[in-house]
Amino acid sequence: MNTDDELDRRFSEKSAWREARTPWNLAVAALRDAATPHWDLTQTNPTDAELPYPVEALMEIARQTSALPYDPAPLGTASARRSLVDRLAAGHDPDDVCLAASTSELYRFLLDLLCDAGDNILVPAPGYPLFDMIGDLNGVELRFYPLLEADGWSIDLDALEAAVDSRTRAIIVVTPNNPTGSCIDHEWPALIELCLAQQLTLISDEVFAPYRFRPTDGGSLLDAAGAEQILHVALGGLSKYAALPGHKLSWAFVGGPTALRRTAMRRLETIADTFLSPSSSVQAALPALLDLAPEMQRAIRGRCLENLSQMESLAATSAVTPLRPTGGWSALLKMPRILDDEAWGVRLLTEARVVLQPGSLYRFGGPGFLVASLLTPTERWREGMSRISAVVDRFG
Ligand SMILES: Cc1ncc(COP(=O)(O)O)c(C=O)c1O
């Protein structure tokens, strides 16, 4: 039998992640293994959330686009890139768009473009855990800048600035952020000024942009005054935009001063050419999929708003404080301080068979945050919420 150390010697250090074995992970695994009925409020895969997909229309698009010739265009086909600009970024040059199979892959491309091993990038906390893995794989250090709960999860700009050093290459912002649901708004000028002063690239992850509950909240980096002075990138993708994660297509809009932008695009082209990852068929289908997307966005926004109002009625009857997000697919429950988030997660699993993620998975600083997916089918959500309330009442 090989020991862990012997096995580790055969593989790279950067891939030596250990399976998380926290009490919450173990309790979730035990519940699922025992096939015990439970109420999972963490489902984020829209294709598994009982949403009304336009199946016939999707099949017709696939029929028309799956048997076309292969066009190995590294940054994506001209027609796919043009369709994105026409629908999402009027006035942007299609030559300054890069396609990849997913937003995660675009992050990989961007770190390859901007960073050498030992460089660092700044990312929000709380935030999406994907960055940890991508940072590890690229040998890039992540520096977390705090979002301030008391100020609607706005960026702590002083802490952000203090985190910059000579090895910092980029600031990543996520708007709406996963899982706080907060949007960047008044922070754009300070972010742009800092990037200009320190020669940093500003990357704005806007995958959840169509899910702002009031469209006037927040806006795209592409529209921010002064963004043209710095190298900047706005990210989006079909997995959220059209609720089609299996179609595997995402985009990066790149902007900024001409020499920087052209160099970035030339280098991105070579990186993308190494993989040529998005399929021809999804690129050919893109204009039709973008046209279908508003239908899915409406269905998801309706689901999220219904679940949010259900969650808010919990506030009236229990010691749980639901935090209303500005956008996105997640909701936060702030639990009474008698337990930390992990202990609350375990208690809800064992006493109510309700699955919620402890906030520590997303680097919440303070205790007692649990994260729920607003995509959860409404009946399950309702039952889950009333079970949470019963456990909290019983506990004190
Ligand atoms: C903020 C954020 N960015 C990127 C992604 C990854 O998107 P993709 O499915 O396009 O890789 C996710 C996935 O949930 C996300 O929450």
The ligand as an ORCA input file, in Angstrom:
! r2SCAN-3c Opt
* xyz 0 1
  C     -18.314     34.547    -10.131
  C     -18.121     33.373    -11.039
  N     -17.252     33.467    -12.077
  C     -17.046     32.438    -12.920
  C     -17.732     31.254    -12.766
  C     -17.452     30.133    -13.708
  O     -18.239     30.241    -14.832
  P     -18.066     29.170    -16.014
  O     -19.146     28.162    -15.805
  O     -18.286     29.980    -17.259
  O     -16.701     28.617    -15.914
  C     -18.647     31.105    -11.719
  C     -19.382     29.855    -11.533
  O     -20.259     29.720    -10.697
  C     -18.840     32.194    -10.831
  O     -19.669     32.095     -9.783
*
